[in-house]
């Protein structure tokens, strides 16, 4: 009987010290995304009332009462500065439809909202780089190579909201 009690105590101590580690790979946030939130799936962009899904690399916006997912912003917002605009990181939502709380987000984060200062993950491409990419896209090249930038460069992480 004493051996059973000792065995049970040993077994319980093993379970008590066991730790569960879950690694969720959300995806690579865009360079215009805020630093320090590599595990966040959604941003809300209050200036243009649009969501961004990091996992799917898609913007989500209301198009005449229907929520649409696109890899590009709608034409009316193509000139919007994603690097300069404020991004609200949504850490409290885990589903596939962040717009479920759209009314709440619009009230809490109205157009022009700015919370704590943010630092982008990467630098804004210069105009020459953008023009070069447009030329490459028109001529069948992807335009993914950026001179002077190393792929996979580690960025620091500051926890700013």
C-alpha positions in Angstrom: 0.0 0.0 0.0 2.9 2.4 0.8 4.3 1.8 -2.7 1.0 2.7 -4.3 0.8 5.9 -2.3 4.4 6.9 -3.2 3.7 6.0 -6.9 0.6 8.1 -6.9 2.4 11.0 -5.3 5.2 10.7 -7.9 2.7 10.6 -10.7 0.8 13.6 -9.4 4.1 15.6 -9.1 5.0 14.8 -12.7 1.6 16.1 -13.8 1.8 19.2 -11.6 5.2 20.1 -13.2 4.2 19.4 -16.7 3.9 22.5 -18.9 1.9 22.8 -22.1 3.5 24.8 -24.8 1.5 25.9 -27.8 3.2 27.6 -30.7 0.7 29.3 -33.0 2.2 30.4 -36.3 0.0 33.3 -37.3 2.0 34.3 -40.4 4.5 37.0 -41.2 3.1 40.4 -40.5 3.5 43.1 -43.2 6.4 45.5 -42.9 3.8 48.3 -42.3 2.5 46.3 -39.3 3.3 47.5 -35.7 6.3 46.0 -34.0 5.8 43.6 -31.1 2.7 41.9 -32.3 3.9 38.9 -34.3 1.3 36.6 -32.8 -1.7 38.9 -33.6 -4.0 37.9 -36.5 -6.0 41.1 -37.1 -5.4 44.9 -37.3 -8.2 47.4 -37.5 -7.3 50.5 -39.5 -9.7 53.2 -38.1 -8.8 55.9 -40.7 -10.3 53.7 -43.5 -12.6 51.5 -41.4 -10.9 48.4 -42.7 -9.5 45.2 -41.1 -6.3 43.4 -42.1 -5.9 39.6 -41.7 -2.2 38.8 -41.2 -2.7 35.1 -41.8 -4.6 35.4 -45.1 -2.7 38.6 -46.1 -6.0 40.2 -46.9 -7.9 43.5 -46.2 -11.5 43.1 -45.0 -13.9 45.9 -45.7 -17.6 46.6 -46.0 -18.7 46.9 -49.6 -22.3 48.0 -49.7 -23.3 45.9 -46.7 -21.2 42.9 -47.6 -17.8 42.1 -46.0 -15.2 41.5 -48.7 -11.7 40.1 -48.5 -9.1 41.3 -51.0 -5.3 41.3 -51.1 -5.4 45.0 -52.0 -7.2 47.9 -50.6 -10.3 49.1 -52.4 -9.5 51.6 -55.2 -10.8 54.5 -53.0 -8.1 53.8 -50.4 -5.1 52.8 -52.7 -3.4 56.1 -51.8 -3.8 55.5 -48.1 -0.4 55.4 -46.3 -0.3 52.1 -44.4 3.0 53.0 -42.8 1.7 56.3 -41.5 -1.8 55.2 -40.5 -2.6 53.9 -37.0 -3.1 50.2 -36.6 -5.3 48.9 -33.8 -4.1 45.4 -32.9 -7.0 43.1 -32.1 -5.8 40.6 -29.5 -9.2 39.8 -28.1 -10.7 38.1 -31.1 -10.0 34.5 -32.3 -12.5 33.8 -35.1 -12.5 34.4 -38.9 -14.9 37.5 -38.9 -13.4 40.4 -36.8 -16.2 42.6 -38.2 -18.5 40.8 -35.9 -17.6 43.6 -33.4 -17.4 46.3 -36.1 -19.9 48.6 -34.3 -17.8 48.4 -31.1 -14.5 49.0 -33.0 -15.9 52.1 -34.8 -17.0 53.5 -31.4 -13.8 52.7 -29.5 -11.4 53.6 -32.5 -13.0 56.4 -34.5 -11.4 57.8 -37.6 -8.3 59.7 -36.6 -7.8 57.5 -33.5 -4.2 57.2 -32.2 -3.3 55.2 -29.1 0.2 54.6 -27.8 2.9 55.5 -30.3 3.7 52.7 -32.8 6.8 51.7 -34.6 6.4 49.8 -37.9 8.1 46.4 -38.4 9.9 47.7 -41.5 10.8 51.0 -43.2 8.5 52.6 -45.8 9.8 51.9 -49.3 11.0 55.0 -51.1 9.3 56.3 -54.3 12.1 54.9 -56.6 11.5 51.4 -55.2 7.7 51.7 -55.7 8.2 52.9 -59.3 10.6 50.1 -60.0 8.1 47.6 -58.6 5.3 49.0 -60.8 7.6 48.7 -63.8 8.6 45.1 -62.9 4.9 44.1 -62.3 3.9 45.5 -65.7 6.8 43.6 -67.4 6.1 40.2 -65.7 8.6 40.3 -62.8 7.4 39.9 -59.3 9.3 42.9 -57.9 10.1 41.0 -54.6 13.8 41.7 -54.6 14.7 44.9 -52.8 18.3 46.1 -53.3 20.1 46.5 -50.1 17.6 44.6 -48.0 18.4 41.2 -46.6 15.6 38.7 -46.4 14.8 37.2 -43.0 16.4 40.1 -41.1 15.5 40.0 -37.4 13.5 43.0 -36.3 13.5 44.1 -32.7 10.2 43.9 -30.8 8.9 46.8 -28.7 5.5 46.2 -27.1 3.6 49.2 -28.3 -0.1 49.2 -28.8 
